[in-house]
Amino acid sequence: MKRLFTAVFVLMVCAANLFAAGVDLSGAKRPKVALVLCGGGAKGAAHIGAIKVLEEVNMPVDMVVGTSIGGLVGGMYAMGYNAAEMDSIVAGCDWKYLLSDNSYSRRDESFTEKVLDSKYILKIPFYSVNPDVKDSPVSRLPAGLISGQNVLNLLTGISMGYQESMDFSNLPIPFACVAADLSTGKQVVLDKGELPLCMRATMAIPGVFAPVEIDGKVLVDGGIINNFPVDVAKSMGADIIIGVDIKNDYPGPENLKSMPQVFAQMIALMGNESYQRNLKEVDILIKPDVSKYSTYSFNKPAIAQLTKNGYAAAKEKYAELQDLANKLNTLALADTPQTVRKATDVVRDTFCFRSVEMNGVPEKNRHWLRRLSGLKPDVKLTGADINRGISILMGTRAFSSVTYNIQNKGTQDEKLIVNIVDGPTNVLALGARYDSEEAAGILLHLGVNEYGLLGSKLGFTGRLSYNPYGEFDYSYTSKDFPKIEFKYRTGSMDMNIYKSTENQNNLSFVYQLGEINLSNIYLRNFNFMLGARYEHYDFSRYLKHNIPDNYQEYALEDGSYESYYFKGVMDTRDNSYFATDGMFFEVDGTVWHTNFKDGFENFGSVRLMVQGALGVGESFAIIPHFYGRVIMGNCTEIPFLNYIGGSEPGRYFRQQLPFIGINYANPAYNSVMIGRVDLRQRLGSNHYIYGMVNYMRDAGSLDKVFSEHGRGIWGAGVKYSLNTPVGPVSVNVHWSDYEHRFGAYVSLGHYF
């Protein structure tokens, strides 16, 4: 009897304390606690710091509701991730990659895309015109600057066990997030469905991230309607609201001078009315200091500091939180809490799927895509293998989205479901550059079905510069046969040919090139080509009186040539300009068969270009190069002689080999070999300093290159480069024992 009296007395005391705290205990059940997380982009890292304090006080959380980044962090917490695990995930993310449209690594993209990336600063994919739909050209552009594929892949990877469609009340902590339906302007509460996709939808900032279509609704970031969804938590049965508010105060005019700043403020204003209303309904408000940060402060130092600020703000409420937790933990919910496995408990290292389904593509292509991606049944796959397969599929550029989920987890019938959405197949691309040799240039490209997986493709390219050209190409791609391509190019060239520091000759001509070739299909890091060319050169002027020593008299007449060639390329570099790993290798051989005149003697050439990259530590790299070309036979044709000089290969002729220390094109003998080593140091995130040295040997024949009959030239230089969104900006200063003077070269933008 005494024990019963004591138990009743304790319960009465606890109830009195809870009444004093403003919590209604008129019913028999314990009040339900909701954690509500505000939207705010990068500032959402503060949520993790606040959750850490909730864990320290052992706060019972019965539901989590969030908008935008609050929905992302809230979803992870609801799946069972604790603060330390979330901190590790967020801190370890490559946010530059996640918030970009590079949804695949460079090694996983097609050779066509590698070429486009190395030339163009702007690529705008667009859909083909549907004659049955009356829309404007603008409506055929992508719905956002960023597809969001990278973020969705991250969310899918961490949602193991919760990838299938489900009711979010069955998570370890019941969860809901808020989005806005663009088609109706109404709020959409996402409390069921595919969890990763719903988390992706709540943070789809309009105009930045592409919207997400769910159940016929076009969903974007819920922050434009309800950025602090306390009312949603109340409607789910919450009695006590703990809210984490990461909204910035209104900025002054000085902080509204950039597009991102203006855009973020517009979104904040749209949801301000509901924000102010919901703010009044919070029982315990945690307000981290985010004054020095913006929606877009996605860098590691900012993320780390924001997490600390969230923790500090929650610590200020520590006594209040601890008192509430102590009171609540003495009571029990009327409903028996469900026991649900956390996502962290079901994450696995390896899988072996009974079947792999490819949805969204024709049946005839599914087996081929499984083989291409490596996502095949009855084969052991790791999580990294799955992500790599998704990256390879996205690297074809044929799809706007590739997502996956795992069904029948932990059973013998476990299957991988890959959901594929076709993307825009056409592309409009723009390149622009300036250099101190040819001045400014603009490159325009229109690709029709360029990103189509198979079938016919058309391309139109034009360069507007001192040496302009226009190009048309048609190709046909089949999954069963090599790709066949037809190409035609015409242009004009005006160049000076130097001998040491003297301008020996001026060469001006118009050329035409027709080509047909066969090449491989979708070998990402290798390309093999076999073809035939027809070339015509119309020389308008050539000052020939200063022909270099040991050269024969050269043909100066207009000429047409037929040739056959092979070409092999390997490119495994992680970056085309600032590689830290991988290798570029190119070899080609050509035989000139005729110039359609009597007395023509066949001749041929073999050219080799190699560039490696070896990263040492985080910021230093060693970059070796080798260039070589050997002419076999009696070549007296100006367009096919060996030339060296300049910083870029193939500037005036395909066979021109770069040499640091020689600015312009200089003639070389029939056999040329150049070795070069660059030492590169990165300063900060985008600045690079190079030290460069190269040495060349050439002679009239290959067997004499390293003999006393061969010629040796060495040169060296230093270079500064800045990596910018519009391409590298570089300045180099160089010297060689061939010119015996210092030279300089300046370039801005991608080379083309």
Buried (B, 14 or more C-beta within 10 A) or exposed (E): EEEEEEEEEEEEEBBEBBEEBEBEBEEEEBBBBBBBBBBBBBBBBBBBBBBBBBEBBEBBBBBBBBBBBBBBBBBBBBBBBBBEBBBEBBEEBEBEEBBBBBBBBBBBBBBBBBBBBBBBBEBEBBBEEEEEEEEEEEEBBBBBEBBBBBBBBBBBBBBBBBBBEBEBBEBBBBBBBBBBBBEEEEBBBBBBBBBBBBBBBBBBBBBBBBBBBBEEBBBBBBBBBBBBBBBBBBEBEBBBBBBBBBBBEEBEEEEEEEEEBEBBBEBBEBBEEBBEEBBEBBBBBBBBBBEEBBBBBBEEEBBBBBBBBBBBBBBEBEEBBBBBBBBBBBBEEEEEEEEBEBBBEBEEEEBEBEBBBBEBBEEEBBEBBBEBBEBBBEEEBEBEBBBBBBBBBBBBBBBBBBBBBBBEBEEEEBBBBBBBBBBBBBBBBBBBBBBEBBEEBBBBBBBBBBBBBBEEBBBEBBBEBBBBBBBBBBBEBEBEEBBBBBBBBBBBBBBBBBBEEEEBBEBBBBBBBBBEBEBEBBBBBEBBBBBEBBBBBBBEEBEEEEBBEEEEEBBEEEBBBBBBBBBBBBBBBBBBBBBBBBBBBBBBBBBBBEBEEEEBEEBBBBBBBBBBBBBEEEBEBEBBBBBBBBBBEEBEBBBBBBBBBBBEBBBBBBBBBBBBBBBBBBBBBBBBBBBBBBBBBBEEEBEBEBEBBBBBBBBBBBEBBEEEEBBEBBBBBBBBBBBEEEBBBBBBEBBBEBBEEEBEBEBBBBBB
